Amino acid sequence: MPSLPNGHPPSSQNHQKGGKAQQHQQQQLFARKRLISQQRKSLPIASVERRIVDEVTKNDILIVVGETGSGKTTQLPQFLFNAGFCKNGKAIGVTQPRRVAAVTVAKRVAEECNVELGQKVGYAIRFDDVTSSSTRIKYMTDGLLLREALLDPLLSRYGVIIVDEAHERTVHTDVLLGLLKKVQLTRSHSIATEPVNNTKTDVDMSNAEVNSQRSNTLKACQNAKLLPLKLIIMSASLDAKGFSEYFGGAKAVYVQGRQYPVDILYTYQPEPDYLDATLITIFQIHLEEGPGDILAFLTGQEEIESIEKLIHGRLDKLPEDRRKIITVPIYSALPSEQQMNAFKPAPSGFRKVILATNIAETSVTIPGIKFVIDPGLVKARSYNPVTGTESLIIIPTSKAQAQQRSGRAGREGPGKCFRLYPESEFGNLSDSTIPEIKRCNLSNVVLQLKALGIDDIIGFDFMEKPSRMTIVKSLEQLLLLGALTDDYKLSDPIGHQMARLPLDPIYSKALILANEFKCLEEMLIVVSMLSVESIFYFPREKIEEARAARKSFSSPDGDHVTLVNVYRASAECLGKSRMVTTKDKTIERNLNKWCIENFINARSLKHARDIYSQIQGHVQQMGMSVTSCGDDMLQFRRCLTAAFFLNAALKQPDGMYRAIASGQTVQIHPSSVLFRSKPECIIFNELVRTNHNYIRNLTRIDPLWLPELAPQYYASPN
Ligand SMILES: Nc1ncnc2c1ncn2[C@@H]1O[C@H](COP(=O)(O)OP(=O)(O)OP(=O)(O)O)[C@@H](O)[C@H]1O
């Protein structure tokens, strides 16, 4: 019998209490299992299990289209597992465009299968792998599967790959589709074999190990008879015809029926201010509708934060008993643990209002959501290959996106979706979203394809080809960054190192250079801080105090050094080493306090610190040592120039700037610490297009450094 801490045996009363509690817990568990089993049986897909298994058996490529919530993501992999598709030791891989979906769906499926997460069912996303050698159903982001292909070019550990939410057409999905087509063809022609088991991820290995593993895998596959790869393309809002044509007339299966109805409501008139309309709708639902949580779609972190404040401001004016609302933000720049808060139930009696970007648009089931508010807008990437500039713009959603958004309601019972535009406008929306590959800089894609051994990028079998000009521009950029040799092959070691870092090529190069310039610590800080949104926080009611607080960190050298100052100060305030992490509760409390006092966005800073430690792990694995240049900011600015030389701008007589590479006229964003001083020459990280071309995140440089540090670009006669 276990004894209590004071040495006494537990009393029989305690024992009884423990026994009752345990019994109650067991009853609850049993009831939950029964509920889940009933839910599964009632899903529309449950009635076609046999048919789906037959179709997958007969067809190597299958397109599955079914209503949102019909059970595709959670059930189909289980059907295939139960039908014996993993008997040969192979796994079923399911890709998702977003991390949050991969994680939450894996958790649900593990629960449905009654197994521990990471065993039979697991997930893997960038920086977080919850799988083991026994994992047979693996949810992951599409980007992660692409990285796996770097080491295992024939994806030999998978018997089935399901590309879920293919309608989203992210850049990764499109590249993956082309790659999977090629892998499938190669695998069906290969001879003889044993499964190739890679348990290491690329970051665990040195360059030589990576190359040797790739070539071993290739040899094993060539000498081996790999089972053909089964490929399933899935979505609720898919252009099945287009996908079928791309895959040589692949068969499409339609799963009929939805679980619960969702009422769609439109406004009579277009709304002049969608944020205000969102706010009004939230309160209308709260005051007039029955119980149920609300999911509102907004376009970004800043909007989410401002609506959050407005909600709380208005709540204060309501009678005490009507104030029971909790707000939960969810957007991609939020760390995964914080994203998971959206999935936790609201305290009893409270209504949860989730303020989300399109990150919560597909695949996820957020328990409790009954009402969806959709203003019909989304922030999307846009790329101009002529100037080589990428920017984020707010555009109307497509019909497919609107359908996905409404599909987040009606998953546990009937729901309502409030579209904040007239019904006539819905008819004018485009059917599907323009594939991201047609509206972004492709340097990352080209680098990945080169690392996969695919050299002919223009000839690659994309479902929809990006423009030739965009590809050429990306090749040029990679050449200038030193990732490619003169004959456009991946350079060694720089190109290989850049491909292994899970960052934009320009940031990967910045880290490699910083290692040489002995300021890797500062560059890691900058890359981490630039990976999150809005470090500084300017509440309207305390704007002067917030400005004064920022001034205390400001550097006349520019925004990058200012970010380094913030990061260092945050660590110093904790009295720890500079690189302290934020896992400890006391540290977290101190950090929060410090952030409030200094008008720093605590969420963003914590996220930046987490990213810092993750990338630090990567660069250390690659053999780099994280040294600091201390206060020698000259050295650091020179390094920034060597890395971001493509984004240099010169002041013009009228006070505007000319971006040297694109020739565009740009101006300094008012949020920059250099807004007033307007130095002669600067490098910048971001071009934001509103009614002006604004540049953000700047550093003052000496123009003479450009030909010295980037002779490949500035010393050439062109
Ligand atoms: N985490 C969860 N908690 C509660 N119920 C869930 C959860 N995940 C899934 N479900 C239930 O399972 C149903 C099917 O979900 P699933 O994600 O498989 O549907 P889907 O057809 O893939 O939808 P979508 O096209 O929107 O991704 C949901 O409607 C919901 O009832």
Ligand as a Chemical Component Dictionary entry (heavy atoms), coordinates in Angstrom:
data_LIG
# 
_chem_comp.id                   LIG 
_chem_comp.type                 NON-POLYMER 
_chem_comp.pdbx_formal_charge   0 
_chem_comp.three_letter_code    LIG 
# 
loop_
_chem_comp_atom.comp_id 
_chem_comp_atom.atom_id 
_chem_comp_atom.alt_atom_id 
_chem_comp_atom.type_symbol 
_chem_comp_atom.charge 
_chem_comp_atom.model_Cartn_x 
_chem_comp_atom.model_Cartn_y 
_chem_comp_atom.model_Cartn_z 
_chem_comp_atom.pdbx_ordinal 
LIG N1  N1  N 0 -11.383 17.779 -32.120 1  
LIG C1  C1  C 0 -12.655 17.438 -32.305 2  
LIG N2  N2  N 0 -13.547 17.554 -31.312 3  
LIG C2  C2  C 0 -14.842 17.230 -31.490 4  
LIG N3  N3  N 0 -15.338 16.726 -32.627 5  
LIG C3  C3  C 0 -14.490 16.571 -33.646 6  
LIG C4  C4  C 0 -13.107 16.908 -33.549 7  
LIG N4  N4  N 0 -12.524 16.655 -34.726 8  
LIG C5  C5  C 0 -13.504 16.166 -35.523 9  
LIG N5  N5  N 0 -14.665 16.103 -34.882 10 
LIG C6  C6  C 0 -15.961 15.641 -35.411 11 
LIG O1  O1  O 0 -15.710 14.881 -36.577 12 
LIG C7  C7  C 0 -16.369 15.480 -37.700 13 
LIG C8  C8  C 0 -15.549 15.220 -38.940 14 
LIG O2  O2  O 0 -14.351 15.965 -38.920 15 
LIG P1  P1  P 0 -13.327 15.882 -40.122 16 
LIG O3  O3  O 0 -12.256 16.866 -39.836 17 
LIG O4  O4  O 0 -12.938 14.477 -40.352 18 
LIG O5  O5  O 0 -14.240 16.356 -41.345 19 
LIG P2  P2  P 0 -13.803 16.786 -42.808 20 
LIG O6  O6  O 0 -14.751 16.167 -43.746 21 
LIG O7  O7  O 0 -12.364 16.499 -43.019 22 
LIG O8  O8  O 0 -14.058 18.334 -42.752 23 
LIG P3  P3  P 0 -13.257 19.550 -43.472 24 
LIG O9  O9  O 0 -13.493 19.417 -44.942 25 
LIG O10 O10 O 0 -13.923 20.737 -42.902 26 
LIG O11 O11 O 0 -11.839 19.412 -43.092 27 
LIG C9  C9  C 0 -16.557 16.929 -37.304 28 
LIG O12 O12 O 0 -17.629 17.534 -37.967 29 
LIG C10 C10 C 0 -16.831 16.822 -35.815 30 
LIG O13 O13 O 0 -18.173 16.458 -35.600 31 
# 
loop_
_chem_comp_bond.comp_id 
_chem_comp_bond.atom_id_1 
_chem_comp_bond.atom_id_2 
_chem_comp_bond.value_order 
_chem_comp_bond.pdbx_ordinal 
LIG N1  C1  SING 1  
LIG C1  N2  SING 2  
LIG C1  C4  DOUB 3  
LIG N2  C2  DOUB 4  
LIG C2  N3  SING 5  
LIG N3  C3  DOUB 6  
LIG C3  C4  SING 7  
LIG C3  N5  SING 8  
LIG C4  N4  SING 9  
LIG N4  C5  DOUB 10 
LIG C5  N5  SING 11 
LIG N5  C6  SING 12 
LIG C6  O1  SING 13 
LIG C6  C10 SING 14 
LIG O1  C7  SING 15 
LIG C7  C8  SING 16 
LIG C7  C9  SING 17 
LIG C8  O2  SING 18 
LIG O2  P1  SING 19 
LIG P1  O3  DOUB 20 
LIG P1  O4  SING 21 
LIG P1  O5  SING 22 
LIG O5  P2  SING 23 
LIG P2  O6  DOUB 24 
LIG P2  O7  SING 25 
LIG P2  O8  SING 26 
LIG O8  P3  SING 27 
LIG P3  O9  DOUB 28 
LIG P3  O10 SING 29 
LIG P3  O11 SING 30 
LIG C9  O12 SING 31 
LIG C9  C10 SING 32 
LIG C10 O13 SING 33 
# 
